[in-house]
Amino acid sequence: MVGLLSYNGFAQELTKKELKQQKKAEQEKEFSALIESKTFVFVGRRAISSRGRSIDLTTNQNYLKFSPELVDSSMPFFGESTGAGHYGSADVGLTFKGKPEKYTIDKTKGKYKIQVVVKDSNDTYEINITGTAGNSTLTIMSNRKSLMTYNGDISKGL
């Protein structure tokens, strides 16, 4: 009787493991479809400056919206600027909109790498995202502002 109970418990545990693997596979499939569509939103949970200082973003609205026609960024910035605006300028974040000039997507070992270049009237932005379902890293390089890195999530939209 004890052997039967332990076998039944093992079978149940295997089912939980299989369900977890199935859920992960579904999330990866949805994430792949989202990335391949080139239409998604990155929302940051943490921002890290080029000097290593970091802040929590979970209570701050931020986003980087991607589509083949437009990249729309409203990400916080607290690094170093070179000639970025003037005293009292509203140019305090990595806030820009523009048509992507370069948009490449590579997938290696289940991890995506997305590279986008956007120019607006003020600057050129090199955007890199690496990630998997549930965990992505965004870096934004600018001619006028130091590198910023963000850890966050990619989803369909806000």
C-alpha positions in Angstrom: 0.0 0.0 0.0 2.9 2.4 0.9 4.5 1.7 -2.5 1.3 2.5 -4.3 0.9 5.8 -2.5 4.5 6.8 -3.2 4.1 5.9 -6.9 0.9 8.0 -7.1 2.7 11.0 -5.5 5.5 10.6 -8.0 3.1 10.5 -10.9 1.4 13.7 -9.6 4.8 15.4 -9.3 5.7 14.5 -12.8 2.4 16.0 -14.0 3.3 19.3 -12.2 6.7 19.3 -13.9 5.2 18.6 -17.3 2.7 21.4 -16.7 5.5 23.8 -15.8 7.4 22.8 -18.9 4.3 23.2 -21.1 3.6 26.6 -19.6 7.2 27.7 -20.3 7.0 26.4 -23.9 3.8 28.4 -24.4 5.3 31.6 -23.0 8.4 31.2 -25.2 6.1 30.6 -28.3 4.1 33.8 -27.5 7.3 35.8 -26.8 8.7 34.6 -30.2 5.6 35.6 -32.1 5.6 39.0 -30.4 9.2 39.7 -31.2 8.8 38.5 -34.8 5.8 40.8 -35.3 8.2 43.7 -34.5 5.3 45.3 -32.6 5.7 45.2 -28.8 6.4 47.3 -25.7 9.3 47.2 -23.3 8.5 48.3 -19.7 11.4 48.7 -17.3 11.6 47.4 -13.8 15.1 48.8 -13.0 17.3 51.4 -14.6 21.1 51.3 -14.3 23.4 54.2 -15.3 26.8 53.8 -17.0 28.3 54.4 -13.5 26.4 51.5 -12.0 23.9 53.5 -10.0 20.4 52.0 -10.2 16.8 52.9 -9.4 13.6 50.9 -9.1 11.1 51.8 -11.9 8.1 49.7 -10.7 6.3 52.9 -9.5 7.4 55.1 -12.5 5.6 55.0 -15.8 8.1 54.2 -18.5 8.0 52.5 -21.9 9.7 51.9 -25.2 7.1 51.1 -27.9 8.3 49.3 -31.0 6.7 49.0 -34.4 8.2 48.8 -37.9 6.9 52.4 -38.5 7.7 54.1 -35.2 9.8 53.7 -32.1 8.3 55.8 -29.2 10.5 56.1 -26.0 9.6 57.5 -22.6 12.4 56.1 -20.5 14.0 57.8 -17.5 17.6 59.0 -17.7 20.0 59.9 -14.8 23.4 59.6 -16.4 25.7 62.2 -17.9 24.7 64.6 -20.7 26.9 66.5 -23.2 25.2 69.5 -24.5 21.8 68.0 -23.9 19.5 71.0 -23.8 19.8 74.1 -21.6 18.9 75.2 -18.1 15.2 74.6 -17.6 14.9 72.3 -20.6 12.3 69.6 -20.6 14.9 67.2 -22.1 15.4 65.1 -19.0 14.7 61.6 -20.1 15.3 59.4 -23.1 12.2 60.6 -24.7 12.0 60.4 -28.5 10.0 59.2 -31.4 11.2 58.2 -34.8 11.1 55.8 -37.7 13.6 53.0 -37.2 16.4 53.3 -39.8 17.8 49.9 -38.8 15.8 47.0 -37.3 17.4 43.6 -36.9 16.3 40.6 -35.0 18.6 37.6 -34.3 17.8 34.5 -32.2 20.5 32.4 -30.7 20.0 29.5 -28.2 16.5 30.7 -27.4 17.5 34.3 -26.7 16.6 37.2 -28.9 18.8 40.1 -29.8 17.1 43.1 -31.3 19.1 46.1 -32.7 17.3 49.3 -33.7 18.7 52.7 -34.8 16.4 55.7 -34.5 17.2 59.4 -35.4 15.1 62.4 -34.4 15.9 66.1 -34.8 18.1 66.1 -31.7 20.0 62.9 -31.6 20.7 59.3 -32.8 19.8 56.4 -30.6 21.2 52.9 -30.8 18.8 50.5 -29.0 19.7 47.0 -28.1 17.4 44.4 -26.4 18.4 41.0 -25.4 16.0 38.6 -23.7 13.7 35.7 -23.3 10.1 35.5 -22.1 9.9 37.1 -18.7 13.3 38.7 -18.6 14.8 41.3 -21.0 17.5 43.9 -21.0 17.4 47.1 -22.9 20.3 49.4 -23.5 20.1 52.8 -25.1 23.2 54.6 -26.5 22.9 58.2 -27.5 25.3 60.8 -29.0 24.4 63.3 -26.3 23.7 61.1 -23.2 25.6 58.3 -21.5 24.6 54.7 -21.8 21.5 53.6 -19.9 20.5 49.9 -19.2 17.1 48.8 -18.2 15.9 45.4 -16.9 12.2 44.7 -17.6 9.6 42.9 -19.6 8.3 42.8 -23.2 4.6 42.6 -23.8 1.9 43.3 -26.4 1.2 46.8 -25.2 0.4 49.2 -22.3 
